[in-house]
């Protein structure tokens, strides 16, 4: 009971191919995402629980709470990580139209996309639920990089993957993509670039297709207000400019530099020595074609894929190596608590939790009643004290019972109490109850690493090794962020 050997430390998901580079059959080449669940409708309660009550700590959209439509990261009860886009309440007044649009996008399944898993349309709420991509956006890695600039080979891979995603969508009758830009390109667990499914729907039923600066919008959109398949190609051209320059340059300025043959002013200086003159010229030529004023003169997605394939470099190098990001299967240094979880050493975990006490409850434990020091409050605190004594003396059955009475009293909410009861359940060999408590601790305190660590141990005990590995990684990441503060 005190110490065991865990399997989830070794388990890793098979890495998918980084790049299929034949010129036809995009769906066959890179997979239709058959391992994903079918599109479904979610309740608002399910999504509220998954995002810890739409906690600000879980916001991942670039403009935070100020964005009109906020994106949150979350985790479902089955441990699947999700991204939840919550629309402005007035965005889609007709729930039927919203559902029809979401269902149509939700039929798409492809490994070049962050796919749509479901939606919610209760009352005035309108939400989309997609696969979660943990390694941030192209904008972050291209414009705001911290450790290394993006390499030429990786920029070419981004261009190919996104062209393949657009080709797939076009083949499935969804050629319109709204506001294609560097924020719409996300990186998955293996650091492979994917196209966000959110751009396949407008931000509102009658809303604008472009939210970016007008200098980057297709000229025909400025005239008509309508997005066309050719408009998407124009936006792809602006994306190529981003990849070439490492900056968000207005197309008009970039085209002036190209016409004046001032290519050095356009190219990112960080790329010096990484590409041949012919490769750079070819990518600039392709960008120029996409940015033609006349929509009919722009290429289509299939021709983009055909043009990008011969330019690919370092085909055998995984994306995470090119990006300088640890692989999803790689191990990272763990703290003593992380190591104890990795070994499923419940005795060591108990010692660490006991030593920690209730320090992590500061700012997280909340009083739900103003009945201060009434008999009810005093009884609840007594149950907690009895539970703490039993926990200290390793009487885990009695500790779990006392903590349960404290929780049922409802006078306070404490993540540490849920964490301690979770460990008691693990000691008593009831891992499902342990998982429930660990998840509840995370609902109360979304950025608490201990909740993720306990989930990892409980999931391993339930035989869900891949999910346990992901939870352990989440715990390690949260702990690293906490220590860096």
Secondary structure, DSSP 8 states (H G I E B T S, - for coil): --B---STTT-------S----SS-HHHHH---TTS---EE--HHHHHHHTTTT-GGGB-STTGGGSSSEEEEEE-TT--EEEEEE--TTS---HHHHHHHHHHHHT---TTEE-EEEEE-STT--EEEEE--TT-BHHHHHHS-SS----HHHHHHHHHHHHHHHHHHHHTT----SS--GGGEEE-TT--EEEEGGGGS-SSTT--S--S-GGGS-HHHHHH----HHHHHHHHHHHHHHHHHSS---HHHHHHHHHTT-HHHHS-GGGTTSS-HHHHHHHHHHHHHHT-SSGGGS--HHHHHHHHHTT---TTS-HHHHHT---TTS-----HHHHHHHHTBHHHHHHHHHHHTTGGGTTT-EE----TTSHHHHHHHHHHHHHHHHHHTT-HHHHHHHHHHHHHH-SEE-HHHHHHHHHHHHHTT-HHHHHHHHHHHHHHSTT-HHHHHHHHHHHHHTT-HHHHHHHHHHHHHHHHHHHH-
